[in-house]
Amino acid sequence: MDKAVNPDANIQIIPAGLAQKPVLANLLELYMHDFCDFIDLELRSDGRFGYNELDLYWTDPRRHPFLVHVDGKLAGFALVRGVHNASQATVAWDLAEFFILRSYRRRGIGIRAAHQVFRKFCGNWEVRVMVSNEPASRFWFHAIKGFAGEEIVAVRMKQGGKDWRRFSFESRPASHEP
């Protein structure tokens, strides 16, 4: 397969309806399997990793599931959630999970898809990456820098017993020329 970036690839970020929940659940299994390179994950007795918060993406209005399509073919997903910051009385958008199938990686698809997701929700954004997942840290550094147009500093933090890098930036509304 040619790994060159196709600048004409049609990348669509499509809201996942309840009917697409099984598709998203299947993609989450591939995503979790990839994570086994960086953390210890155990299969459940049914042979699946599972994703405990999946149902919330159709019941919590602050959560938004998306499927990524490239030239009409399923290529990944993005799970976005609004996180309320009580101390600042604001909402930040959190890219809770993001996944591009291996056959679409290293072709510019992931960066273009991430930028489309960021444009869907204006305001403050956070992307968290496990420190142990160095390839993802490099990807997000370049993707966010390309989107925000400035150097983004990742803050190290500890959450759930794991070390993370948190990238914070802002998505502004597109300016319209008269």
Summary of the structure (lengths in Angstrom):
residues: 178
radius of gyration: 16.4
end to end distance: 43.1
largest distance: 59.7
contacts: 456
relative contact order: 0.15
helix: 30%
strand: 34%
